[in-house]
Structures are given as structure tokens and as C-alpha cells.
Amino acid sequence: MSPVIIGFYSLLLALLAYTYFRKDGSLTKGLNRALEQIIKLVPRMMCALIAAGFIAQLLPTELIASYLGADSGLKAILIAALTGMIIPAGPVVVFTLAAILAHAGASVQALIVFITSWSIFAAHRIIIFELPLLGQSFLKLRLASVAITPFLAGVFTIVVLFLVNRL
Amino acid sequence: MAIHMAKFAKGRCLATQKLLAEGFGLSFWLFFLFAIVSGLICYYVKGRVSFEAALVRDLSLLGSAIPRIIAAVSIAGLIWAILPTEKLTHYIGRDRGVKSLIVTMVVSILTPGGPSAAYPLLAVLGVAGADRGVLVTYITGWSMLGLQRILVWDIPFMGTEFSLIRFLVCLPLPIIAGLIARKIPMKLCLNDPANRAVKT
């Protein structure tokens, strides 16, 4: 048993006990919600994880490493940001792709930029939720405010990795 | 009494069926097919040894990921159930400093579930009178740093170390985005969110 798992289950036990003694229905409410999420997520995630492993074996790793590897510097960050921006799909697709790229030798900063860029630009979410619920003017304001964040994430990562390696 | 119980059981059964239909819907079968096809291609192109190596690695990854996911999603669900949402929305709606952005970010990280949970809450924040900085920080924080997403996707797919680095690196970004939003001279007129937020 890894420490992560032990930590998770201790926290879960504490929360179960706490919500049980609150006696306000929060235990049932919370667990129902959790069950719903598990049934929605786990089956697709299992398939995606297995497929990612197979595809990682097939991909031309050198080619990807040359575009997104640690040596390609700022170019890698730019490519990663653009790729993340244009993927109109949920986490299943994106994290499968990120895991494949990681196996293929993409650098940590490129992967972080890719995931960050996807998380804020995900086109399907904009169309299904943001435009109908908040409207166009909010979308414009938000995009103008977050446009710089994937690049900041890339730069911060390079700094953090540099500091970690120095220690 | 018996009729009531039968009705309740039937309702429960329908809900379960609907849930299963969602979990094992079209997108599940597409991913299933995708896994099988990629496995077959791997077997024929790279040979049996590579195929088996990939399969063993994937299965051990799954074995460690599933108990973690079940715990993570349950934790997120329970936190969501006990979070004093109303009090927090009220507070966030009042304050105009950086502190409100920090509180907003913590709430956004703890918001479990997909966009169907986060966007209606965003609309409610808009109605409660939260300023543009808070709105941008909330949705940026949820999409970048949402705890459930990190526990379910980042850690199993990318590893604990990577997830930790990503979390730390992205931590200041929702607040930076919120501060930028407060400074940008752009018009903001929200879509009649009051009615819609109630509906969803």
C-alpha cells in the first residue's frame, strides 16, 4: 500500500464519520454523487488507459521528442499551447494523449502547457456551457484574461524544474 | 404501502438504468473499440513481446488507479455535500480584494463533477453580484486545478510527481487571470443567468 492510498482512505473515513454524525443527509447526498461520477468515469477511463499504453508502443517517439522534447525549448511550448487549444474533447481524450506524448519523450513543461491550454480553451465546454449560460461578452473577457496563462505555466515549470535540479 | 414501495423500487431501478446507460453509452464502446484496435495493431506491428509488455504495464497502472479513483471521487462528493455554498457565495459576492479571489480559487478547486456542476455555479455567482475577477478566477481555477480532475486524471495518467508540479505551477494562474480581468476595459453583460441558473 502506497502512502497516497493510505492518505486517501484515512481522509475518506474521516469524512464518512463526519457526514454520518451531521445527520442532515449529506452522507447519502455525497455518496450518491460519488457513485454517479464513478459509473460515468471508470469504464471509459479503463479503456482509454489501456489504449494509451498500446499507442505509446506504436508512435514514432523520436519525431515527437524532437518537437516537444526538452531540447526544443520555446518552440515546444508554443506547439503544446496550440495543440491544447484545438482539442474539443473531455479529459478522457486529452489525458490519453498526454500520457502517450509523455511515453514518447515530450518534456514536462510541454505537457504542462498542453494540459493547461486545453483546460482553459476546451472548445466543447465553451459551446455547450459557457455561451448559453454566461454569454459572449463573458467569453471574450475571460479569453483575454487567461490567454497568457499557458505560457506562464510553461515558464514557471522551467523555473521550478531548474530549482529542483539545483537542490 | 406495497404500491408505494413498488413505485420507489421502480424509480430507483430506472435511475440505475439511466446511470448505467450513461457509463456504458456510445462513447464507452468507442473507447472500448479503440483499445482493442490499438492492441491488435500493436500486436501485429511490434510483435508479441511489446504487446505483452504494454498490457502488463497498463493493467498494473489500472490496478493502482481504480482504488485511488474510488476514494478520490467519494472524498470530492462528500466535501461537496458539506460545503456551505450559500455562505461562500455571499462572501465572495461582497469582497473586492485579492482575498476574495483566493477564497474563490479554493472553492473552485473543491467543486467536484464536470462542467455541468461548475458552470451553473458560475452563473449563480454572477447573479449574487460577484465581480468579473471572481467569475474569471472561479472558472479558471476549476478547469485548471479542480481536485477531482487531478485525482482522477492527472495522477493515474501522468504520475504523482508530474501532477504535483502542475498543481504548484498553476496555483497562481487563476488569481493572475482574475486580476487581469479586473483591469481589462471590456464590457461585460451576463446572459440573463438568473432564470437559466435555476433551470439547470
Interface residues (C-beta under 8 A of the other chain):
Chain A: S2 V4 I5 F8 Y9 L11 L12 L15 L16 Y18 T19 R22 S26 L27 K29 G30 L31 N32 R33 A34 L35 E36 Q37 I38 I39 K40 L41 V42 P43 R44 M45 M46 C47 A48 L49 I50 A51 A52 G53 F54 I55 A56 Q57 L58 G90 P91 V92 F95 T96 A98 A99 A102 V108 L111 I112 I115 T116 S119 I120 A122 R125 I128 F129 E130 P132 L133 L134 G135 S137 F138 K140 L141 R142 A144 S145 V146 I148 T149 L152 A153 F156 T157 V160 L161
Chain B: L19 L20 E22 G23 F24 S27 F28 F31 F32 F34 A35 S38 G39 I41 C42 V45 K46 S50 F51 A53 A54 L55 R57 D58 L59 L61 L62 S64 A65 I66 P67 R68 I69 I70 A71 A72 V73 S74 I75 A76 G77 L78 I79 W80 A81 I82 P112 G113 G114 P115 S116 Y119 P120 L122 A123 G126 R132 L135 V136 I139 T140 S143 M144 Q148 R149 V152 W153 D154 I155 P156 F157 M158 T160 F162 I165 R166 L168 V169 C170 P172 L173 I176 A177 G178 I180 A181 I184 M186 K187 L188 C189 L190 N191 P193 R196 A197 T200
